Amino acid sequence: MTEAERGLLLGDPAPDFTLRDQFGQDVTLSSFRGRKAVAILFYPYAFSGVCTGEMAGIRQRLDEFVTFDTEVLAISCDPMFALRAFADADGLNFPLLSDFWPHGEVSRAYDVFDERTGAPRRSSYIVDKDGLLRWAVHNAMPEGRDLDEHLRQLAALA
């Protein structure tokens, strides 16, 4: 089995990326290395009911997520302009990153791209300050306990 065939494993370096946020600014994962642990939240679609609820839950508890030692990055394959409208409509004041083009490239790097829907599967990763994958959950429905687990994992790495 080759390295690429085995998929991502906890303890592996997180695949680096640079994506544009809802304001058109580049955000690079490795820019946080040595400074912050990062929660990467993949979600399928802006403005969909479940994703809207999930992002609202993050917004409501953002002060627990984002500290001097932690950051939250949410990624979908929606275009940047749709993400700006989504953020404005729902008061989302954290980076919403567009994996629009090349379509799903980062989602594929994290093994979460659904070829059938053209969108990432609902998945989350915690990347420590050294840039290593420390926690992952896939296809989880957003519930309070999921947010609590994200907070516990971030706090453990901060």
Residue pairs with C-beta under 8 A, 6 or more apart in sequence:
7 111
8 15
8 110
8 111
8 133
8 136
9 133
10 133
10 134
10 135
10 136
11 132
11 133
11 134
12 132
12 133
13 131
13 132
13 133
14 29
14 38
14 40
14 125
14 127
14 131
14 132
14 133
15 29
15 106
15 109
15 110
16 28
16 29
16 30
16 131
17 28
17 29
17 105
17 106
17 109
18 26
18 27
18 28
18 29
19 26
19 27
19 75
19 97
19 98
19 99
19 106
20 26
20 27
20 80
20 97
20 98
21 27
21 80
21 83
21 95
21 96
21 97
21 98
22 80
22 83
22 84
22 86
22 87
22 92
22 95
22 96
22 98
23 84
24 80
27 73
27 95
27 97
29 38
29 40
29 73
29 127
29 131
30 131
32 38
32 71
32 127
32 129
33 129
33 130
33 131
34 129
34 130
35 69
35 129
36 68
36 69
36 70
36 71
36 129
37 69
37 70
37 71
37 126
37 127
37 128
37 129
37 134
37 154
37 157
37 158
38 70
38 71
38 72
38 73
38 126
38 127
39 65
39 70
39 71
39 72
39 73
39 124
39 125
39 126
39 127
39 150
39 153
39 154
40 73
40 75
40 110
40 124
40 125
40 126
40 127
41 54
41 58
41 72
41 73
41 74
41 75
41 123
41 124
41 150
42 74
42 75
42 76
42 107
42 110
42 112
42 120
42 121
42 122
42 123
42 124
43 51
43 54
43 55
43 74
43 75
43 76
43 120
43 122
44 51
44 76
44 114
44 117
44 119
44 120
44 121
44 122
45 51
45 76
45 78
45 119
46 52
46 76
46 78
46 82
46 83
46 85
46 86
46 96
47 82
47 86
47 89
50 122
50 141
50 142
51 76
52 86
52 90
53 142
54 122
54 142
55 74
55 86
55 90
55 92
55 96
56 90
56 92
57 142
57 144
57 147
58 65
58 72
58 74
58 92
58 94
58 147
59 90
59 91
59 92
59 93
59 94
61 147
61 151
62 72
62 93
62 94
64 151
65 72
65 94
65 150
65 151
65 154
66 72
66 94
67 158
69 129
69 158
70 154
70 155
70 157
70 158
71 95
72 94
72 95
73 94
73 95
73 97
74 92
74 94
74 95
74 96
74 97
75 96
75 97
75 98
75 99
75 106
75 107
75 120
76 83
76 96
76 97
76 98
76 99
76 119
76 120
77 98
77 99
77 100
77 103
77 104
77 107
77 118
77 119
77 120
78 86
78 98
78 100
79 98
79 100
80 98
80 100
83 96
83 97
83 98
86 92
86 96
87 93
87 96
97 106
99 105
99 106
99 107
99 120
103 118
104 113
104 118
104 119
104 120
107 113
107 119
107 120
110 120
110 123
110 125
112 120
112 121
112 123
112 138
113 119
113 120
113 121
114 120
114 121
121 138
121 139
122 138
122 139
122 140
122 141
122 142
123 136
123 137
123 138
123 139
123 140
124 135
124 136
124 137
124 140
124 146
124 150
125 133
125 135
125 136
126 133
126 134
126 135
126 136
126 150
126 153
126 154
126 157
127 133
127 134
128 134
128 157
129 157
134 153
134 157
135 153
137 146
137 149
140 146
